[in-house]
């Protein structure tokens, strides 16, 4: 189906005496399908909805993609379902580069459902099955009738799965903001100013505001991530805010472990490069790679602190 047909719809207008043809019935089906596609496109977006996780395995000299059962929405609004997990042999492309594994919506005539044509000896398929087929294409290609599953890097005959976000459906930005949002934002802004100003006085000086702020941000983020399907945009912005609180906390921390002192400099650099809210997802994704690299040294700090605490008991 032409994706443009989901935006301009025409439907059958029946009347007494109308001689129906196959084209008329096809047009009636097309209208209802396109109307549903348009609804899904605007209300839910496109991308993964549930499942469809991909794992790439190398078996001897062959590569296999293991795709879990699941459901997704193509960019034209067409739903694509994989009822059960499958293993797909991948042919290594001759040209090096980055590729995308897509799950295509495929329509297949059912030869088991042959029906006779009126007033002829011919028989034709009377049913169409809607299936899903995975295919590998260069990453720069876009496909309206498929769901992007995962990126794969091909180099010197080897295939490596690239852990980068792919579109997910169900989280569409709304054109109109609620009137409640600016009031909540203003409440947060004013209260932050109140606390910061009080901290400059003797009233709150004895409190370590950086520690309380960082801990509160961590707890708030835990509540944020309780809801499944959090959009990548929200995760990027949450990581950016957490780095700001982490910078304030670790910078004010007295000298403890040598690892912590080195970690302060790492956090300072990552915090200095946090993108602005107006930046696109590509810029945020590049920054998130640096954020992710903080996890390893942070884990070592946590392990060393646990050993230190145990020794002091």
Secondary structure, DSSP 8 states (H G I E B T S, - for coil): --GGGGTS-------TT----HHHHHHHHHHHHHHHHHHHHHHH-SEEEEE--EEEEEETTEEEEEE-SEEEE-TTS-EEEE-S-EEEEE---SS-EEEEEEEEEEEEE-TTSEEE-TTSS-EEE--EEEEEEEEEEETT---TTEEEEEEEEEETTEEEEE-----BSS----SS--HHHHHHHHHHHHHHHHHHHHHTSTTTTTS-HHHHHHHHHHHHHHHHTTSTT--HHHHHHHHHHHHHHHHHHHHHS-S--HHHHHHHHHHHHHHHT---TTS-HHHHHHHHHHHHTHHHHHHHHHHHHHHHHHHH-
